[in-house]
Amino acid sequence: MIKHFALVAALAASPVGAQQEAPVPPSPGEIVAAAAAGEWMRIAPQDLLVMDLAPDRDGKARRVVIQLMPPPFSQPWIANIRTLAKAGWWNGLAIVRTQDNYVVQWGDPDAEDAARARALPQGLSRTNEADYVTTRKSGDATWFEWANGPYANHHGFYRGWPIGWMAEAKWPVHCYGSVGVGRNMPPDAGSGAELYTVIGHAPRHLDRNIALVGRVIEGIEHLSTLPRGTEALGFYGTPDERTPIVSIRLGSDIADLPPYEYLSTDSTTFTRYADARANRRDPFFIVPAGGADICNIPVPVRRAP
């Protein structure tokens, strides 16, 4: 009798609707998966740089796909990279440096030896440190402003890329997978022949100090898992330690390259995705952070279906 009364009382105290489970908030990945086809932007093959490394110890191919930075950013270096790739300049060179939680770097191992260094192709553009930043166009509808932070007054996204800016000056920022240009001491700004990618915590102190030219969109695992170099700063001391580069080509020169696309940062889905990254409401999380660093909102990139 007591058990029966307790059950009746519990049912009477519970609204009918409470017997139905509340909808589970979607995760950022689920939000992206539901994006409309029209919210994805195709990446032109000529805006892709494809690096094929020597096979791993099990004989498996290792391909790294890099998306090049769009105008107005870093265009002198981008032009040089296209020239270098067309000339096959990187073919047969190597990964020269791996510093864990920092960068992987590639280029000519003999670059510092004038007698042995590989000659650069003709027609490379001159580069200047002044081009690390550019001027923001007022009223540009392709900007999605996100938040401020310690490295810039404002952060946001431009045509799918994370950007920082102060007043009219704007620049791309260093996040995981970003690709930059190695250089010597200023005023040298690097030609684009020596490149690196970030494989650790975002080194934002490099912003505005080095030219950023792209980001790895596929195959980062082939770089981030390489053994640390034995010399200072992770440079490899002997040829046997280095991973050979078979080729680096533009995507437009590879017939069987699959098409890639990124989620438009102007889309409604990206706005929802960015909010979900900053305020995790899916069941695993207990306390939403209430914000997110610009590098913790990676722009979704996929092979086009």
N, C-alpha and C positions, 0 to 999 in steps of 0.2 A: 504494500500500500504506500509506503514511504517512497520507494523507488519510482512508482507510478506517478505520484504527486510531483516529485522533483523533475521528472521528464516533462510533464505538462507545464510546469512553471517555467522551465527553460525555453520551451517552444513559444510560450506566450510572451516571454520577454524579448525574443529575437524577431526583428522584422523579417518579413518574407524574403525581401531582397538580399538580406545578409546571408541567406543560404546559398547564394550564387557567388562564386569567387570573383573578386575584383580583377579586371584585366591586368596582366603583367606588362609594365612599361617595356618597350622594345630596347634592346641594346644598340649601341652605335652600329655594329655590324648588320643587325637586322634592319635598321633604318636605311643603310646603304643598299642592302639587297633588294629593298622595295622601291628603289629609285626608278622613275620613269626612263624609258630609253632615250627620250629627248634631253634628259639632264646630263647625259654623258657626252664628253667632247673628244672627238677622235684626235690622236696625236699623229701629225704628218710624219711619214717615214724619214724625210730629210731632217727631222728634228730629233732623231734617235741616233745614238752612238752605240755600236755593238762591239763588245770586247770578247773575243774567244781566247780563253787561256788553254794551256796544254792540259790534256786529260789528267784527272786525279790518279792516285795510285791503283785504283780499281779499274781504270780505263774509261771512266765516265766523263762525258763532255762537260765543260764549265763555261757557261755563257753569262755575261753581265750586260744588261741593257740599261742605257743611260738616256734620260730625256734632257735635251739641251734647253737652256734658259731662253725665254722669249724676249723680244724687244720690249722695253728699251734697255734692258740690263745686259751688261758685260759683252756687248756686241763685238768689240775688237777681238776679244779672245775667242768668241764663238766662230768668227770668220776664220781665225787661224786654225782652230780645231777642225773645221771642215776641210781646209787646205791640207792639213797634216794627214787626215784620214784618207782623203782622195789620193794622196801621194803614197799611201801605205807606209808612212814614216814609222809608226809604232810596231809594225810587223817584225817579229823576231827579237824585240826588246823584252823587258821583264818588269815584274813587281819588284821594286827596289827597297821597300820599307813597309814594315807592319809594326805599329806601336799599339798594343792592346788598349782598349777603351779610348782610343784617339783616332788614328787615321791609318789607311793603307795608301801607299803612294806608288806610282808607276811612271816609267819613262826610260831614259837612256842611262844605264849604270855607269857609263864613262863620260857623262855630261860635263864633269868638272875637269876632265883631261882634254885639253885642246887638241892634242895630237891623235887621240883615239875617239873623240866624240863624233857621233853621227851628224852629218851636215843637215841643217834644216832646209826644207824646200824653199824655193824662191816665192816671193809674193806675200810674205807674212806681214800683217799689219803691225804698226808700232803700238805699244800699249802704254797706258799712263795710270798712275794710282788715282788720279782725279776721276776716272771712270768707274771706281768702286761704288759710287753713288750716282744717282740721276735725279732729275727734277720731276716731282709729281705733277700731273696735269689736273687742274681743278675741274670738278664736275665729271670726272671719268667714272662712268657707271659700272665699270668692271672691278671696282674695288669693293672688298667686303671687310669692313673694319671690325676687329675683334676686341682688343684690349690694349692697355699700356703695359709697361714692364721696366725692368732695370736697365735694359740695353737700348731702349728707344722710347720716345714719348708715346708712340702708337705702334700697334702691330695689326696686321690684317692679311688679306689674301688678294692677289692680283693674277687673274687668268690661271688660277690653280697653284700659285706659288706663295709661300709664306714670306712676308715682307715687313721690314721695320721702317719707320720714318720719323723725322723731326722737321717741323715746318714744311718746306718744299722739297727737302732732300729725302730720298727713299733708296732702299737697298735690300737685296735678298739676304736671308739670314741662314746661319749654319745650323742645320738639324741633322739627325741621323740619316745617313745616305746621301747628304749633299756632296757635290763634286766641286772642288776648287782647283786653283792654279798654283802650283809651287813656284816660288820665287826666291831670289837672293835678298840682300839688304836693300831698303829703299835708297834711291828712287826706282830700282828695278821692280817691275810689276809682273814679270813672267811672260812668256810668249804663248803658253797653252800647251807646250810640249810635255811639261811635267805636270801631272794631275794627281789628285788624291781624293779619297772619299772618307767621310766621317763614319767610324764604326763604333762609336761610344757616345757618352753623354754629350749633348749639344755644346760645342765650344764657341759660345756666342761672343767671347772676347775677340774672336777673329773677324767678326763682322766689321766691314769697312776697312779692313786691313789687308784683305786678300780678295781676289776676284772669284766669285762663285759663278759657275757656268752650267750647272745641271744637277741632276739627282739620279740615283740608281732606282729604277722602278722594277727590276727583276734580276735575281741572281746575287743579291748582296751577300748571301751565305757563302759564296765562293771566295769572298774577300774577308769577311769577318771571322772566318775560322782558320785563316792562315796562321802559322806559328810566328811568334814575335821574333823580330830580327835580333841578332846577337850583338850588334854594335850600338853605339849611342843613338838615342831617339828611335830605336827599332830598325835601323838600316841593316840590310843583310851584308855580311862581311865577305862572303864567297859566292861565286856563281852558282854553286850547287844548292845553295839555300834559296835562291830566287825562283819564283814561278814564271816560266816563260810565257810571253804573249804570242799567240799564233797570229792574230790579226786584230785590228781595230778598224771598223768600217762604218760608214754612214748606213742607216737603215734602208735608205733608198737604193743602195747597191747590193742588197740581199734579197733575192727573189722570193724565198720562202719564209720571210719574217712575218710572224702573225701581227695583226693590227692591235694596237693598244689605245686605251682611252682613259680619261680621268673624269671624276665627278666635278661638274662645273661648280665653282665656288660662288657663283651668282644664283644657284638654284635654291629652291625651297628645301629640298632634301639636305643640302649641305648645311643650311642654317640649323635644321633640326639635329643633324649629325654633330655639329660643333657644340650645340647646347648639351647634347647627351654625353659627349666626351667630358665636358666641364662639370656636369651634374649627373653622375651615374645613378640612375634610378632602378636599374635592373636588379633582380633579387640578390645577387652575390654581395652587393654593396650595402653597408650599414649607414655610413655618413657621406653624403655627396660632398665633394670638395668645394663646390661653388665657384670654380674657375679652373682654367687650364692654361699652361704655357703654350705659346704658338706652336712649338715643336711637338707638343702632345696632341695635336690635332692633325695627324698626317692626312694629306689629301688622298682619297682612295684612287688607286690606279688598277686597271685590270686588262686582261686580254679581252678584246671585243668579242661578244658572243656571236 
